[in-house]
Amino acid sequence: MTKTRYFEDLTLGEKFETETYTLTAEKVHEFASEYDPQFIHVNEDEAKDGPFGTIIASGWQTLSATMRLMALIKPFGQNPLIGMRIDDLKFAAPVYPGESVTVKGEIVELTKSRTAPRGYVGILLNTINLDTGKLVATQKWTCLVPCREE
């Protein structure tokens, strides 16, 4: 069992790295059909004439993969990833079916609440395509993490 980590256990500059997630052609089609049914994600023939020349994964699927990978590494131990906000979200490059991503994160901000036993943790996340080495998405999360009982 993963140890519970509280706000006081976290350090500025602490880094995280996840496992990998492969966005297979089947997963790309299934996700886009449900949540982002644009031709660049679901129609091979039409995608040939699109801006990428072929099908690409939805950016929202790339972000969902980012969330999955972060949830699996449990950076706060048994405390869940409670998102308060996302800032500076940028899509830097497409992900093509069959490619795999990983996430590298770093704690860039720690702010203790003045009114409650909790803190706000800023994490800069870079989602990287392992097949190309390219950065595909970047974002800064602000997460809520409880403090130890005093």
Secondary structure, 3 states (H helix, E strand, C coil): CCCCCCHHHCCCCCEEECCCEEECHHHHHHHHHHHCCCHHHHCHHHHHCCCCCCCCCCHHHHHHHHHHHHHHHCCCCCCCCEEEEEEEEEECCCCCCCEEEEEEEEEEEEEECCCCCEEEEEEEEEEEECCCCCEEEEEEEEEEEECCCC
